[in-house]
Amino acid sequence: MDYDYRIVAFIDILGFTNSIQKSENDREEFQRILTCLNGLKDFFISEKDSYEIDAEREYCADTQIVQVSDCIIFSRLYQEQGGIYQMLSDCAFATHLLISNGFLCRGAIKYGKMYHKGTTLFGKAYIDAYLAEQNEKLPIIKFSNDIFEIVRQFPFPVNKPIAEWEVDFVKKNCKMLDTGEYYIDYFTDYDDLVGEVGLASIHYNKLREIIVKGLNLPNTCSAYEKYLWAAKQFNSSTAEIFQLRKVNI
């Protein structure tokens, strides 16, 4: 037994503590939490069938997922072919499932030495992802530019002759921050990565509701800044693309 070299995503549900407090006396809030967490579990945490096991062997893959309360952690082998695309797709789906249930999230993707089998996980990559998530101010899942180099090294087998195409394909739904780091652009990616074509406007109206509710917080609290940032992204991209009302700021 030894460490693997893995890519790990640590995702945390924002506002979960306040939601828990509210749920103690509000049955609808209790049900919202339960529905959300069961949705994550039902989609991501399941026994692998023989087809999935064979596919993982073919692509040098070993997908591990664990959910603990308001956190979900994905990890994959660094050398998985097409692994970054799969990782970002999983993160995008989790983000939009949370939006459907009225939550935003925050997270970070890192890579390095890590042991992860089932519910047992430890190693520097996990610690780095956890700390990066804790230190992040914005409601995003963030990662470094190095991630795209891993795409070049380990594209899907069919894309080996055109690895740069896969890099561009992955970058399509990512956005760069002023720091040079990137995040999954959940303000525009619903049709491409998650939902059925034509339903995006309905889904993004839910995102608008979350942001509007968040902006009702006192503008002196740190959470308000997160929703203000999200409102600006929504107005500059989501509202324009999907013909939705902008958020009043």
C-alpha positions, 0 to 999 in steps of 0.5 A, a space after each residue: 500500500 502506498 500513496 497514489 498521485 491523484 486529482 481531488 476536488 473538495 466542495 462545500 455547500 454555502 450557507 449550510 450552517 444557517 440552513 441547519 439552524 432554520 431546519 430545527 423549526 422548519 420542516 420545509 427547510 429540513 426536507 430541502 436539506 434532505 432532498 439535496 443531500 440524497 440527490 448528491 448521494 443517489 447520483 454519485 455514491 453507488 456500487 460500480 457495475 461490471 461495465 464501469 469497472 471495465 471502463 475504468 481499467 481501460 482509461 487508467 481510472 480509479 474514481 473515488 467519491 465520498 460525501 460527509 454532511 455538507 461536503 463532497 469529495 471527488 478524486 481520480 488518478 492523475 493519469 486517467 485518460 480524459 480524467 480532467 473532463 470527467 472531474 470538471 463535469 462531476 463538479 459542474 453537475 454537483 454545482 447545478 444539483 445544489 442550485 436546483 435545491 437553493 444552494 451555492 457552493 465553494 470548492 477547490 481542485 488540487 493534485 498530488 499524493 493522496 490515498 483514497 479508497 471508499 471513505 478513507 482518505 488522506 494525503 497532501 492533495 486532500 489537505 491542499 484542496 481543503 485549505 484552498 476551499 476554506 480560504 476562497 472568498 467567492 462562490 466558485 470551484 477554483 483550480 490552477 492553470 496546471 490542470 489544462 497541462 494534465 489534459 494535454 498529457 492524458 486526453 481521452 484515447 480518441 483525442 491523443 492526436 488532437 489533444 489541444 482540441 480537448 484542452 480547448 473543449 475543457 476550457 470552454 466552460 471555465 473562466 479565468 480570474 484576475 489571479 490567473 486561476 480558473 473556475 467552473 463557469 456555472 453561470 453559462 454551462 448548464 446546456 453543455 454539461 448538465 441539463 436538457 437543452 431548452 431548460 436552462 432558462 428555468 434552471 438559471 431563474 432558480 440561480 437568480 432567486 438564490 442571488 436575490 435572496 442572498 442580497 437581502 443579507 446585511 451588506 456588512 457580512 462576508 456572505 453578502 460579498 459572495 452574492 454580490 459577486 455572483 449577481 455581477 456574473 449573472 447580469 453580465 452573462 447568464 441574463 444576456 444569454 438566457 434572456 432573464 431579468 437582471 438582478 438589481 444591485 
